[in-house]
């Protein structure tokens, strides 16, 4: 059989990648591009990070880089990885190796020169291909056929690969959602279910990273449903997963022309009330911004259904465009099947049609009306803002002054000043 050649890969034959390969080839050593860059190129999707494997030991990689005036950083030198920076582009260069012992995400490695053994230690067949400087593809694990079929399979025995690192359960579904087609591989799915008890051993940071990537993958709905069916989401969320609203959220984003948002989709999948949001934020160690966005989504989202535009404008003013849209979309996603999307689209697109004016009253307006500075002044301002919203955001001076007078009168009456 003739050698397969990687098509349409100008980045391989010129530029920084070609320079690194030229640096590392020769003198009895060989280097190839491995992993995701090869997979993406074959699937004709953008290539981002480019990883390189080499027979050269780390010290030799560093020596060659220094001689060529290329910056090298020993980012993972204990595991054979040196980062080379060429024209501002970082390349992780890793010496061929095999795991002699594994401890979760940690392993004892032995450096070697065997490309087959190096490929066999990787996770999935579609990540096990490599390509040399001439563009020749090397497939030692059946990755070519699986890429052609858009099939994600573990390399070797799935149970053994998962036992080496339980994060591979999440990676299996995330990689399938991003690159696979149809239902996830049955053998892989069963192995993930069999190893699900190991999910509790994973760090929250790693779980967060994989789950947020999964949320926005093209095939997320199928992968998430398979995870729910296999009981894999309960150990992650510690609560109920709502796959129906998750699928509905994806559909709503598409109707509105919005880019997939990982936190918004996570909210649809795992949040019914604010307590859910706080639990998820803690279990997944979300950032402060992510946690606040999730908490806002879960706060009384059910009040946003069936609003007229006047009420919607007040909600938008209070929440801001992003919080308003995300909370409204959660209400939409949880409205159930068969709901008419037109009213929801109208409400969701309100921020594009209307911008809230700035509240026209200031503290000085109430000091002039005899309200002393301090906590009471803040209370009067809040009353005035409520009245201004109820009056539909008037800006005419006479209407604004009437709002201020009414706020002072109400405050004086209620507090008997």
C-alpha positions in Angstrom: 0.0 0.0 0.0 1.4 3.4 -0.9 2.2 5.8 1.9 -0.5 8.2 2.9 0.4 11.9 2.7 -1.2 14.7 4.8 -3.0 16.9 2.3 -3.2 20.7 2.4 -0.8 21.4 5.2 1.4 24.4 4.2 2.2 24.9 7.9 4.1 21.6 7.8 6.4 22.5 4.9 7.3 26.1 5.7 7.3 28.5 8.6 8.0 27.8 12.3 6.9 24.2 12.3 9.2 23.3 9.4 12.0 25.1 11.1 11.6 23.0 14.3 11.4 19.7 12.4 14.5 20.6 10.4 16.3 21.5 13.7 15.4 18.1 15.3 15.8 15.8 12.3 19.2 14.5 11.3 22.2 13.4 13.2 20.6 10.1 13.9 17.4 11.7 15.3 13.8 12.0 14.0 11.0 14.3 14.8 7.3 14.2 13.8 4.2 16.3 14.5 1.8 14.2 16.6 -1.6 14.3 18.1 -4.3 16.9 17.7 -2.6 18.9 14.9 -2.6 15.8 12.7 -6.1 14.9 13.6 -7.4 18.4 12.9 -5.6 18.6 9.6 -7.2 15.3 8.5 -10.6 16.5 9.5 -9.9 19.8 7.7 -10.6 21.9 10.8 -8.2 24.6 12.1 -4.9 23.5 13.6 -4.1 25.4 16.8 -1.3 24.0 19.0 1.3 21.9 17.3 3.1 19.2 19.4 6.2 17.4 18.2 7.7 14.1 19.3 11.3 13.3 18.8 13.8 10.5 19.4 16.2 13.1 20.8 16.7 13.3 24.5 15.7 16.6 26.2 19.3 17.7 26.7 19.9 17.3 23.0 16.8 19.2 22.1 18.0 22.1 24.3 21.5 21.9 22.8 20.3 22.1 19.3 17.9 25.0 20.1 20.7 26.9 21.7 23.0 26.4 18.8 20.3 27.7 16.4 19.5 30.7 18.6 16.0 29.4 19.5 14.6 29.9 23.0 13.9 26.7 25.0 12.0 26.3 28.2 12.1 23.1 30.2 8.3 23.1 30.9 8.1 19.4 31.6 11.6 18.1 31.4 11.0 15.3 33.9 8.6 13.8 31.4 10.7 14.7 28.4 9.0 18.0 27.4 10.8 21.1 26.3 9.0 24.1 24.8 10.7 25.8 21.9 9.6 29.3 20.9 10.0 30.1 17.2 8.8 33.4 15.8 6.5 33.8 18.8 5.0 30.3 18.3 5.5 27.8 21.2 6.0 24.1 20.3 6.0 21.4 22.9 8.7 19.0 22.0 8.6 15.6 23.9 11.0 12.8 23.7 9.5 9.4 22.8 8.5 7.6 25.9 6.5 4.9 27.5 4.8 4.8 30.9 6.4 2.2 33.2 4.1 3.1 36.1 1.0 5.3 36.3 -0.6 7.1 39.3 -3.7 8.9 38.0 -2.4 11.8 36.0 1.2 11.1 37.1 3.4 8.5 35.6 7.0 7.1 35.7 8.2 7.3 32.1 11.2 5.8 30.3 12.5 7.5 27.2 12.9 5.5 24.1 13.1 5.5 20.3 10.1 3.3 19.5 7.4 5.2 17.6 4.9 2.4 18.0 5.3 2.2 21.8 4.9 6.0 22.0 1.7 5.9 20.0 0.3 3.1 22.1 0.6 5.2 25.3 -1.7 7.9 24.0 -5.4 8.0 24.8 -7.5 7.7 21.6 -6.7 6.3 18.2 -7.5 9.6 16.4 -4.8 11.2 18.6 -2.3 8.5 17.9 -1.2 9.5 14.4 2.0 11.3 13.5 3.3 13.0 10.4 6.9 13.5 9.4 8.5 16.5 7.7 7.8 15.1 4.3 4.1 14.9 5.1 4.0 11.1 5.4 1.4 9.8 7.8 2.3 7.1 10.3 -0.6 5.2 11.9 0.3 2.5 14.4 -3.1 2.3 16.2 -5.8 2.4 13.6 -6.4 6.1 13.8 -6.8 6.7 10.1 -9.9 4.5 9.8 -11.4 6.0 13.0 -10.9 9.5 11.7 -12.5 8.5 8.4 -15.5 7.1 10.4 -15.5 10.0 12.9 -15.2 7.4 15.6 -13.5 7.9 19.0 -11.9 4.7 20.4 -9.5 4.1 23.2 -6.1 2.7 22.3 -5.8 -0.8 23.6 -8.0 -2.0 26.5 -10.5 0.8 27.5 -10.8 -0.3 31.1 -7.0 -0.3 31.5 -6.6 3.1 29.9 -9.3 4.6 32.1 -7.7 3.0 35.3 -4.5 4.8 34.3 -6.2 8.2 34.4 -9.9 8.7 35.2 -9.9 12.1 33.5 -10.1 10.0 30.3 -13.7 9.4 31.0 -14.5 13.1 30.5 -12.0 13.3 27.6 -13.7 10.4 25.9 -17.1 12.2 25.8 -15.6 15.6 25.1 -13.4 14.3 22.2 -16.4 12.5 20.8 -18.5 15.6 21.0 -15.9 17.6 19.2 -14.8 15.1 16.5 -17.0 12.1 16.6 -20.3 11.3 14.8 -23.4 9.4 16.0 -23.4 7.6 19.3 -20.2 7.2 21.3 -18.2 4.0 20.9 -20.0 1.3 22.9 -16.9 -0.4 24.3 -15.6 3.0 25.4 -18.9 4.0 26.9 -19.2 0.8 28.9 -15.7 1.2 30.2 -16.4 4.8 31.3 -19.5 3.6 33.2 -17.5 0.8 34.8 -14.9 3.3 36.0 -17.2 6.1 37.0 -16.4 5.7 40.7 -13.0 7.1 39.9 -14.4 10.5 38.9 -14.5 11.6 42.5 -10.7 11.4 42.6 -10.3 14.1 40.0 -9.3 17.6 40.8 -12.1 20.2 40.4 -9.9 22.3 38.1 -9.5 19.4 35.7 -13.2 18.6 35.7 -14.0 22.2 35.1 -11.7 22.4 32.1 -13.0 19.3 30.4 -16.7 20.0 31.2 -16.6 23.6 29.9 -15.0 22.4 26.7 -17.6 19.7 26.4 -20.4 22.2 26.8 -19.6 24.0 23.6 -18.5 21.1 21.4 -20.6 20.5 18.2 -21.9 17.2 19.4 -22.5 18.1 23.0 -26.1 17.1 23.2 -25.5 13.5 22.2 -22.4 13.1 24.4 -24.1 14.7 27.4 -27.2 12.5 27.0 -24.9 9.4 26.9 -23.2 10.6 30.1 -26.5 11.1 31.8 -27.7 7.7 30.7 -24.6 6.1 32.1 -24.8 7.8 35.5 -21.7 9.9 34.9 -23.1 13.3 35.6 -24.2 12.7 39.2 -20.6 12.3 40.5 -19.7 15.5 38.8 -22.6 17.7 39.7 -23.8 16.1 42.9 -27.3 16.7 41.8 -29.8 16.3 39.0 -28.8 16.9 35.3 -31.5 18.3 33.0 -30.7 17.1 29.5 -33.9 18.4 28.0 -33.3 22.0 28.9 -29.6 21.5 27.8 -30.7 20.5 24.3 -33.3 23.3 24.3 -30.6 25.8 25.2 -28.4 24.7 22.3 -31.4 25.2 20.0 -32.2 28.6 21.4 -28.6 29.8 20.9 -28.8 28.7 17.3 -32.1 30.5 16.8 -30.6 33.7 18.1 -27.3 33.4 16.2 -25.3 33.3 19.5 -22.0 31.7 19.9 -22.1 28.6 22.2 -21.5 29.8 25.8 -20.1 27.1 28.2 -21.6 28.7 31.4 -25.0 29.4 29.9 -25.2 25.8 28.7 -23.9 24.5 32.0 -26.8 26.4 33.7 -29.3 24.8 31.4 -27.9 21.4 32.2 -27.4 21.6 36.0 -29.3 24.6 37.5 -32.9 24.9 38.5 -32.4 27.2 41.5 -29.6 29.3 42.9 -28.6 26.5 45.4 -27.8 24.3 42.4 -25.6 27.1 40.9 -23.7 27.5 44.2 -23.1 23.7 44.5 -21.9 23.5 40.9 -19.6 26.5 41.3 -18.0 24.9 44.4 -17.7 21.4 43.0 -16.2 22.5 39.7 -14.2 25.3 41.2 -15.6 27.9 38.8 -14.0 31.3 38.5 -15.8 34.2 40.4 -17.2 35.5 37.1 -18.5 32.1 36.1 -20.0 31.5 39.5 -21.8 34.9 39.5 -23.1 34.3 36.0 -24.5 30.9 37.0 -26.0 32.2 40.2 -27.8 35.0 38.3 -29.2 32.5 35.8 -30.7 30.4 38.6 -32.3 33.4 40.4 -36.1 33.4 39.8 -35.7 32.6 36.1 -39.4 31.5 36.0 -40.5 35.1 36.5 -39.3 36.0 33.0 -41.7 33.9 31.1 -44.7 35.6 29.6 -43.5 39.2 30.2 -44.8 42.1 28.2 -42.2 44.4 26.9 -42.6 47.0 29.6 -41.8 44.5 32.3 -39.0 43.1 30.2 -37.4 46.5 30.0 -37.4 46.8 33.7 -35.7 43.4 34.0 -33.2 44.4 31.4 -32.4 47.6 33.3 -31.9 45.8 36.6 -29.9 42.9 35.2 -27.9 44.3 32.4 -27.9 42.8 28.9 -25.8 39.7 29.5 -27.5 38.6 32.7 -30.9 39.4 31.3 -30.4 37.4 28.2 -28.9 34.4 30.0 -31.6 34.2 32.6 -34.3 34.6 30.0 -32.8 31.9 27.9 -32.8 29.5 30.9 -36.5 30.2 31.3 -37.0 29.6 27.5 -35.0 26.3 27.7 -37.0 25.1 30.7 -40.4 26.0 29.1 -40.8 22.6 27.7 -41.3 21.1 24.2 -43.7 22.5 21.8 -43.5 26.1 23.1 -43.9 28.8 20.5 -40.4 30.3 20.1 -41.5 33.6 18.7 -42.3 35.4 22.0 -39.1 34.1 23.5 -37.1 35.4 20.6 -38.8 38.8 20.9 -37.8 39.0 24.6 -34.3 37.7 24.0 -33.5 40.2 21.3 -34.7 43.2 23.4 -31.2 44.3 24.3 -30.5 44.7 20.5 -33.5 46.9 20.1 -33.6 49.0 23.2 -31.0 50.5 25.5 -31.9 51.6 29.0 -31.5 55.3 29.7 -29.5 56.4 32.7 -31.4 57.1 35.9 -31.7 60.9 35.8 -31.9 61.7 39.5 -28.9 62.2 41.9 -28.4 62.5 45.6 -28.3 66.3 45.2 -31.9 66.3 44.0 -33.0 64.8 47.3 -30.7 66.8 49.6 -32.4 69.9 48.0 -35.7 68.4 49.2 -34.5 68.1 52.8 -33.2 64.5 52.9 -30.0 64.4 54.9 -26.9 62.6 53.7 -26.5 59.0 55.0 -28.3 55.7 54.8 -31.7 57.4 54.5 -30.6 59.2 51.4 -29.8 55.9 49.7 -33.3 54.6 50.6 -35.0 57.6 49.0 -32.9 57.2 45.9 -33.9 53.5 45.7 -37.6 54.4 46.0 -37.2 57.0 43.3 -35.5 54.6 41.0 -38.4 52.1 41.5 -40.9 54.8 40.7 -39.0 55.9 37.6 -39.0 52.3 36.3 -42.7 51.9 37.0 -43.4 55.1 35.1 -41.6 53.6 32.1 -38.2 55.6 32.3 -39.5 59.1 31.8 -36.8 61.7 30.9 -38.9 64.9 30.6 -37.9 67.3 33.4 -41.4 67.7 34.8 -42.0 63.9 34.9 -38.6 63.4 36.5 -39.3 66.0 39.2 -42.7 64.4 39.8 -40.9 61.0 40.4 -38.6 62.7 42.9 -41.4 64.4 44.8 -43.4 61.2 45.0 -40.4 59.3 46.3 -39.9 61.9 49.1 -43.5 62.0 49.9 -43.7 58.2 50.2 -40.6 58.0 52.2 -41.7 60.7 54.6 -45.1 59.0 55.0 -43.7 55.6 55.6 -41.0 56.8 58.0 -43.1 59.6 59.6 -40.3 62.1 59.2 
